[in-house]
């Protein structure tokens, strides 16, 4: 497949559309209209309440991943609360020393 060139100001971009067809275990691949999930989750309220931010992708600190694992395994996965996440973020703050240098450093 050939790419499409787009220009924005002085920048040029060459885009290649990603195309593929997926098949399930039974060999069915006609998902033109998508499919209906067995379980729906509100991405803005995965734990039933508003939250700020997701955890690391692919870990149980991500509430969407944790919910998927609990549905697959049948066991409850607990995710950290917003207070725990905020405390963790506060611990990661590193003070940078102020260097009083003027001009270039050789």
Contact map, one row per residue, 1 for C-alpha under 8 A:
1110000000000001000000000000000000000000000000000000000000000000000000000000000000000000000000000000000000
1111000000000001000000000000000000000000000000000000000000000000000000000000000000000000000000000000000000
1111100000000111100000000000000000000000000000000000000000000000000000000000000000000000000000000000000000
0111110000000111000000000000000000000000000000000000000000000000000000000000000000000000000000000000000000
0011111000011110000000000000000000000000000000000000000000000000000000000000000000000000000000000000000000
0001111100011110000000000000000000000000000000000000000000000000000000000000000000000000000000000000000000
0000111111111000000000000000000000000000000000000000000000000000000000000000000000000000000000000000000000
0000011111110000000000000000000000000000000000000000000000000000000000000000000000000000000000000000000000
0000001111100000000000000000000000000000000000000000000000000000000000000000000000000000000000000000000000
0000001111110000000000000000000000000000000000000000000000000000000000000000000000000000000000000000000000
0000001111111000000000000000000000000000000000000000000000000000000000000000000000000000000000000000000000
0000111101111100000000000000000000000000000000000000000000000000000000000000000000000000000000000000000000
0000111000111110000000000000000000000000000000000000000000000000000000000000000000000000000000000000000000
0011110000011111000000000000000000000000000000000000000000000000000000000000000000000000000000000000000000
0011110000001111100000000000000000000000000000000000000000000000000000000000000000000000000000000000000000
1111000000000111110000000000000000000000000000000000000000000000000000000000000000000000000000000000000000
0010000000000011111000000000000000000000000000000000000000000000000000000000000000000000000000000000000000
0000000000000001111100000000000000000000000000000000000000000000000000000000000000000000000000000000000000
0000000000000000111110000000000000000000000000000000000000000000000000000000000000000000000000000000000000
0000000000000000011111000000000000000000000000000000000000000000000000000000000000000000000000000000000000
0000000000000000001111100000100000000000000000000000000000000000000000000000000000000000000000000000000000
0000000000000000000111110000100000000000000000000000000000000000000000000000000000000000000000000000000000
0000000000000000000011111111110000000000000000000000000000000000000000000000000000000000000000000000000000
0000000000000000000001111111100000000000000000000000000000000000000000000000000000000000000000000000000000
0000000000000000000000111111000000000000000000000000000000000000000000000000000000000000000000000000000000
0000000000000000000000111111000000000000000000000000000000000000000000000000000000000000000000000000000000
0000000000000000000000111111100000000000000000000000000000000000000000000000000000000000000000000000000000
0000000000000000000000111111110000000000000000000000000000000000000000000000000000000000000000000000000000
0000000000000000000011110011111000000000000000000000000000000000000000000000000000000000000000000000000000
0000000000000000000000100001111100000000000000000000000000000000000000000000000000000000000000000000000000
0000000000000000000000000000111111100000000000000000000000000000000000000000000000000000000000000000000000
0000000000000000000000000000011111000000000000000000000000000000000000000000000000000000000000000000000000
0000000000000000000000000000001111100000000000000000000000000000000000000000000000000000000000000000000000
0000000000000000000000000000001111110000000000000000000000000000000000000000000000000000000000000000000000
0000000000000000000000000000001011111000000000000000000000000000000000000000000000000000000000000000000000
0000000000000000000000000000000001111100000000000000000000000000000000000000000000000000000000000000000000
0000000000000000000000000000000000111111000000000000000000000000000000000000000000000000000000000000000000
0000000000000000000000000000000000011111000000000000000000000000000000000000000000000000000000000000000000
0000000000000000000000000000000000001111100000000000000000000000000000000000000000000000000000000000000000
0000000000000000000000000000000000001111110000000000000000000000000000000000000000000000000000000000000000
0000000000000000000000000000000000000011111011000000000000000001000000000000000000000000000000000000000000
0000000000000000000000000000000000000001111111000000000000000000000000000000000000000000000000000000000000
0000000000000000000000000000000000000000111111000000000000000001000000000000000000000000000000000000000000
0000000000000000000000000000000000000000011111000110000000000000000000000000000000000000000000000000000000
0000000000000000000000000000000000000000111111111110000000000000000000000000000000000000000000000000000000
0000000000000000000000000000000000000000111111111100000000000011000000000000000000000000000000000000000000
0000000000000000000000000000000000000000000011111100000000000010000000000000000000000000000000000000000000
0000000000000000000000000000000000000000000011111100000000000000000000000000000000000000000000000000000000
0000000000000000000000000000000000000000000011111110000000000000000000000000000000000000000000000000000000
0000000000000000000000000000000000000000000111111111000000000000000000000000000000000000000000000000000000
0000000000000000000000000000000000000000000110001111100000000000000000000000000001000000000000000000000000
0000000000000000000000000000000000000000000000000111110000000000000000000000000001000000000000000000000000
0000000000000000000000000000000000000000000000000011111000000000000000000000000000000000000000000000000000
0000000000000000000000000000000000000000000000000001111110001110000000000000000000000000000000000000000000
0000000000000000000000000000000000000000000000000000111110111110000000000000000000000000000000000000000000
0000000000000000000000000000000000000000000000000000011111101100000000000000000000000000000000000000000000
0000000000000000000000000000000000000000000000000000011111100100100000000000000000000000000000000000000000
0000000000000000000000000000000000000000000000000000000111110100100000000000000000000000000000000000000000
0000000000000000000000000000000000000000000000000000001111111100110000000000000000000000000000000000000000
0000000000000000000000000000000000000000000000000000001001111110110000000000111000000000000000000000000000
0000000000000000000000000000000000000000000000000000011100111110110000000000001100000000000000000000000000
0000000000000000000000000000000000000000000000000000011111111111110000000000001000000000000000000000000000
0000000000000000000000000000000000000000000001100000011000011111111000000000001000000000000000000000000000
0000000000000000000000000000000000000000101001000000000000000111111100000000000000000000000000000000000000
0000000000000000000000000000000000000000000000000000000011111111111110000000000000000000000000000000000000
0000000000000000000000000000000000000000000000000000000000111111111111000000111000000000000000000000000000
0000000000000000000000000000000000000000000000000000000000000011111111100000100000000000000000000000000000
0000000000000000000000000000000000000000000000000000000000000001111111110000000000000000000000000000000000
0000000000000000000000000000000000000000000000000000000000000000111111111110100000000000000000000000000000
0000000000000000000000000000000000000000000000000000000000000000011111111111100000000000000000000000000000
0000000000000000000000000000000000000000000000000000000000000000001111111110000000000000000000000000000000
0000000000000000000000000000000000000000000000000000000000000000000111111100000000000000000000000000000000
0000000000000000000000000000000000000000000000000000000000000000000011111110000000000000000000000000000000
0000000000000000000000000000000000000000000000000000000000000000000011111111000000000000000000000000000000
0000000000000000000000000000000000000000000000000000000000000000000011101111100000000000000000000000000000
0000000000000000000000000000000000000000000000000000000000000000000001000111110000000000000000000000000000
0000000000000000000000000000000000000000000000000000000000010000011011000011111000000000000000000000000000
0000000000000000000000000000000000000000000000000000000000010000010000000001111100000000000000000000000000
0000000000000000000000000000000000000000000000000000000000011110010000000000111110000000000000000000000000
0000000000000000000000000000000000000000000000000000000000001000000000000000011111111000000000000000000000
0000000000000000000000000000000000000000000000000000000000000000000000000000001111111000000000000000000000
0000000000000000000000000000000000000000000000000011000000000000000000000000000111111100000000000000000000
0000000000000000000000000000000000000000000000000000000000000000000000000000000111111110000000000000000000
0000000000000000000000000000000000000000000000000000000000000000000000000000000111111111000000000000000000
0000000000000000000000000000000000000000000000000000000000000000000000000000000111111111100000000000000000
0000000000000000000000000000000000000000000000000000000000000000000000000000000001111111110000000000000000
0000000000000000000000000000000000000000000000000000000000000000000000000000000000111111111000000000000000
0000000000000000000000000000000000000000000000000000000000000000000000000000000000011111111100000000000000
0000000000000000000000000000000000000000000000000000000000000000000000000000000000001111111110000000000000
0000000000000000000000000000000000000000000000000000000000000000000000000000000000000111111110000000000000
0000000000000000000000000000000000000000000000000000000000000000000000000000000000000011111110000000000000
0000000000000000000000000000000000000000000000000000000000000000000000000000000000000001111111000000000000
0000000000000000000000000000000000000000000000000000000000000000000000000000000000000000111111100000000000
0000000000000000000000000000000000000000000000000000000000000000000000000000000000000000000111110000000000
0000000000000000000000000000000000000000000000000000000000000000000000000000000000000000000011111000000000
0000000000000000000000000000000000000000000000000000000000000000000000000000000000000000000001111100000000
0000000000000000000000000000000000000000000000000000000000000000000000000000000000000000000000111110000000
0000000000000000000000000000000000000000000000000000000000000000000000000000000000000000000000011111000000
0000000000000000000000000000000000000000000000000000000000000000000000000000000000000000000000001111100000
0000000000000000000000000000000000000000000000000000000000000000000000000000000000000000000000000111110000
0000000000000000000000000000000000000000000000000000000000000000000000000000000000000000000000000011111000
0000000000000000000000000000000000000000000000000000000000000000000000000000000000000000000000000001111100
0000000000000000000000000000000000000000000000000000000000000000000000000000000000000000000000000000111110
0000000000000000000000000000000000000000000000000000000000000000000000000000000000000000000000000000011111
0000000000000000000000000000000000000000000000000000000000000000000000000000000000000000000000000000001111
0000000000000000000000000000000000000000000000000000000000000000000000000000000000000000000000000000000111
